[in-house]
């Protein structure tokens, strides 16, 4: 990023044509950086395995969110300064300049792209996001591909900073070709090839509780999928939901090369209808994603913390043969009846010599297991362990705060917060 930004600054300093005035120069500066940040955003949504395995989809999604809001402000400021500059040049008002510039097709396409960016950003604000189902929110984000197309056309006709010589043009379009190529490979070609090879389908549907269901999947050559316990897929159940509706569900059992299992709680439209999935339903899966795996450990002792249906990747990790050494599990639920997969957990723990603490009751005075004192009492050597956390965001945040107070090194903290779905 630093190296590319240096080149971008040099390109701005040596444009093909000079700016008309200071205001349009500022607008050009913002526009150049807007295009660069948009290319960066494409890399963040490309779901490149190289980045995912090292950083984790969770962190990448967080970066994607902040990059999106950076785009929002650049999209707002870039045309504002350009129109202010041209209104001064044409000696007309700012608002009169808007339809004046919109008569030029490349500018009009840029304006449309700007409006779409603001729509996506507005619906991504937490207040608005909470009111949308995950399926709707994901469908809205498909507008990103329309925005990118409009933005590229706008750059072809309006860009000047990268047209100063053959090198800058080759660099700029090479950068964009790399970003778009990564997106096509990560989001289109690889999923198509994998699904054509493995041909996943529903083998069994097993209710685990009134609102929780497990779905077993079989397919061809699943050992080549390279899925790991703790990871998740983006699932499409063909015929059960629309092609643009996709949900992230973790594997709830360690992959064995023969079958996969996901366990979901009825929250959205897709998860609520999983219980009615017909046997044999074809499944299109993207993934595996996530760095929430045993490969991230740096110690030989482990603490697994789960809350509610967050038990799914924790249960898979407990079963993972790569997770060796001393293992403790803290499973937080309101009452024992909500502890799905507890029987399986106990069976695995007895074989592996792990210890499970089922933590029930409402959090309050006298019952704060995830406070610093509560964690220290349950796991006195917590600072010597890798800690894996998955559960509701409030619980995860509380645990992470306590880990910091207990001086657990950051490299030993591993949280799966599913920002992809929040």
Secondary structure, DSSP 8 states (H G I E B T S, - for coil): -HHHHHHHHHHHHT-SS--SSHHHHHHHHHHHHHHHHHHHHHHHHTT-HHHHHHH-HHHHHHHHHHHHHHHHHHHHHHHHHHHHHHHHHHTS-HHHHHHHHHTSHHHHHHHHHHHHHHHHHHHHSHHHHTTS-HHHHHHHTTHHHHHHHHHHHHHHHH--TT-SSHHHHHHHHHHHHHHHHHHHIIIIIHHHHHHHHH--EEEEEEEEETTEEEEEEE-S-GGGG---TT-EEEEEEBTTB-TT--EEEEBSS---SSEEEEEEES-SHHHHTGGG--TT-BEEEEEEE-S-SGGG--SSEEEEEEEGGGHHHHHHHHH-TT--SEEEEEEE-SSGGG-TTHHHHHHHHHHHT-EEEEE-S--BTTB-TTSHHHHHHH-TTGGGSEEEEES-HHHHHHHHHHHHHTT--GGGEEEE--GGG-
